[in-house]
Amino acid sequence: MFLGTVGSAASLTTLAYATRDPSETLAVRIWFSERAAGYDGVGDRVHEYLGATLALEHWKLEVSLGGSVSVSTEDAARLTARGEWPTAVAAGALDRRDLEPVADANLLVTDGGMERAPTGYGIPHIASVGGARHIAALEPFDELAGDDARSIVPYATPTRSIQVLVHEIGHALGLEHDHGVAFRDGEAVIPTPMLGSYVWDPAYETDRPHCGAAIPNTENRTRKLSLAFSSCARRDLATYEGGLFSDGTLQRVEPKAPGGADRDTAPNDRQRDRDVLE
Ligand SMILES: [Zn+2]
């Protein structure tokens, strides 16, 4: 077994972010690889940024920290794509190990690099992403994004890392890349989380335009990032009817035999991330 929790129950903390007249709770829990957990403040930063970016009016947001887990690799995309993290979450849901999943999004953050794709991976309710050291280096959300409704931040490795984290949470909640848009603001082109760095990838094309907005020409334009989901993504999130494994995920990820962690449990290759740094 690669994954073993270290004090997950003891370090469990929950903060609720109340929004307007919430009827549902959206539960998001964050775990860290042992190496990722070693960066001072990384848990506080993830907590703070998700509190700001996921506090939508459709739900009462509960972001909690699940503690640290030992993993076989810091390669975050591999941990979900090859089944190790989904297997651990499923085992926790079945009370077979000391790991307590939540209903909506179970995110593992590792010390994986953010230079080479893929840097993260998301399937329904389960996702993983690298970049812990960069996220720990983020400035406070209010200093960076202010009170801008679009949460526009400068383009840098820490901000790109937290945007990929939000992107993977989006996948866990059912969003896809074509829920992302990019907009112009002065001389800058600014992608929302589900489009992210794809906006600068000449090879990126979508054959299923969902949100319908054309991607602006990025040539000679400044880069910035938005940490807020597009209005189109938020519309679809408003219809999110989650619940842990309510869509059959459990059957897909439950290990059939010891050593099953290498099974590729990704249900949909479209969700693979190739979020590259140019
Ligand atoms: Zn993606």
Boltz pocket constraint, residues with backbone or C-beta under 6 A from the ligand:
constraints:
  - pocket:
      binder: B
      contacts: [[A, 167], [A, 171], [A, 177], [A, 194], [A, 270], [A, 271], [A, 272], [A, 273], [A, 274]]
      max_distance: 6.0
